[in-house]
Amino acid sequence: MDLMYKSTRDSNVSVKASQAILKGLCDDGGLFVPEKIPALGKSLKDLSEMDYKDVAYEVMKEFITDFSEEELKNCINNAYDEKFDTEEIAPLVEADGAFYLELFHGKTIAFKDMALSILPHLMITSARKNNIKNDIVILTATSGDTGKAALAGFADVKGTKIIVFYPKDGVSPVQKLQMVTQKGDNTFVVGVDGNFDDCQTGVKKMFADKELKDELAAKGYQFSSANSINIGRLVPQIVYYVYAYTRLLKNEMITDGQKINIVVPTGNFGNILAANYAKQMGLPVKKLICASNENKVLFDFFRTGTYDRNRQFILTSSPSMDILISSNLERMIYHISGDDAKATAEFMKELRESGRYTITDKMKAGLKDFCGYYASEEATAAKISSLFEDTGYVIDTHTAVAGSAYDQYVKDTADETTTVIASTASPFKFARSVMTAIDKEYDSKDDFELVDELSKIGNVAVPNAIEEIRNADVRHKTVCSVDGMKAEVQKFLS
Ligand SMILES: *Cc1c(COP(=O)(O)O)cnc(C)c1O
């Protein structure tokens, strides 16, 4: 029996994994959720003997049940190969009493690679299984890291085109350079005169635009999404939490069944939801610590039960988390409402119309495994600097938000549980913020001088992803207004 996927907003929807992957978003605007969270099929001990790819297979096969073993293994083998600069794929590094799970060893040096290096393969396989003849057009809004990781994943993949919208002043210089230098005839990158939420709303609108859908179908195209709402991104993200646990077990840092805490620097709530799914599968996890930057909507939500996006949008040094509407939270709302699509649809309508909603006390009780913390810009910089001074280990700004949240959690609770911190980007991607956190004097240097300096003080080679953009040509110069996004899509596809 296949595991079916429901819509968070309509209980009548029920599709197989391949269809959920192809569509990305439900027609009713809801997100696809598995009808139940499957249990791990192998013991933690058995999993600890496996490598990353085999763990990936064991976890993913429970969710993507309509792929054959050969199909799924092909996807995994095509994703987690030499594109990663270490065979471990996601190494754990101990520093100052916590374990940093380095999720940035892929092609674009941010954790988005973990899912986006496999998504194109999952999508092409899904298209084949469902006899899709149209070309798939990936439409994506990015706060900086998704865009490049999706571009790298889909560039020159036959039968696909990819269009990426990014907030033109809301990403780091390296993130921007990475995107606008992207090669591949099927790629199109557009800067938007707005913030990430504007980009995301614009993209969601196009997905819901029936006329546009028909117009594209006539030309042999159909949309899909590479955003973290796609179940094909969420499932591969569950893998590394299971992997991290089993590495700790293998290295005798914990005993079998011992609980760990997981800290995740959070934006769209995808990565931490994956950690929660890992826990639901049976991974021994005590607390899921949700770390926000100064855009602390989630911190407030966990304290009060009210989600309220009506506030100033703050540009921070952790731009991939500068988000006021955490799309994947909708899945959590659905789960804690007791899989109530009607109630979830109602909350999302309130969010759309008034920018806020308040969950019931009963739903709030369903969030007991989570706790929220946030780091100010000062606290983020202080964490980078103190960890470097104490250990020589250099972390990026997003990871530092998580590190700071963890320090606050320990101070509040004195909890000594072994803890994994999701390290979501290489410090090289945010070299200016990282280096000036260590010493303000660095601010006078240019971006690539900072990269070289970082390599020296951190004693790590400059990643290939950075070397590549040093002298690359800018290929994408299009900029548009929020209202002009649809016209750009029509232009590119005509
Ligand atoms: C996307 C991103 C995040 C936020 O992850 P979500 O799944 O959106 O919560 C955190 N850090 C980095 C570096 C990212 O690229």
The ligand as an SDF file (V2000), in Angstrom:
LIG
                    3D

 15 15  0  0  0  0  0  0  0  0999 V2000
   17.2120   28.4290    3.9620 C   0  0  0  0  0  0  0  0  0  0  0  0
   18.1800   28.6140    5.0290 C   0  0  0  0  0  0  0  0  0  0  0  0
   17.7960   28.5810    6.3810 C   0  0  0  0  0  0  0  0  0  0  0  0
   16.3550   28.4220    6.8040 C   0  0  0  0  0  0  0  0  0  0  0  0
   15.8640   27.1240    6.5530 O   0  0  0  0  0  0  0  0  0  0  0  0
   14.2860   26.8750    6.5150 P   0  0  0  0  0  0  0  0  0  0  0  0
   14.1450   25.4630    6.0780 O   0  0  0  0  0  0  0  0  0  0  0  0
   13.7320   27.8450    5.5150 O   0  0  0  0  0  0  0  0  0  0  0  0
   13.7570   27.1290    7.8740 O   0  0  0  0  0  0  0  0  0  0  0  0
   18.7820   28.7160    7.3450 C   0  0  0  0  0  0  0  0  0  0  0  0
   20.0740   28.8940    6.9920 N   0  0  0  0  0  0  0  0  0  0  0  0
   20.4650   28.9360    5.7150 C   0  0  0  0  0  0  0  0  0  0  0  0
   21.8990   29.1690    5.4060 C   0  0  0  0  0  0  0  0  0  0  0  0
   19.5460   28.7970    4.6810 C   0  0  0  0  0  0  0  0  0  0  0  0
   19.9590   28.8330    3.4180 O   0  0  0  0  0  0  0  0  0  0  0  0
  1  2  1  0
  2  3  1  0
  2 14  2  0
  3  4  1  0
  3 10  2  0
  4  5  1  0
  5  6  1  0
  6  7  2  0
  6  8  1  0
  6  9  1  0
 10 11  1  0
 11 12  2  0
 12 13  1  0
 12 14  1  0
 14 15  1  0
M  END
$$$$
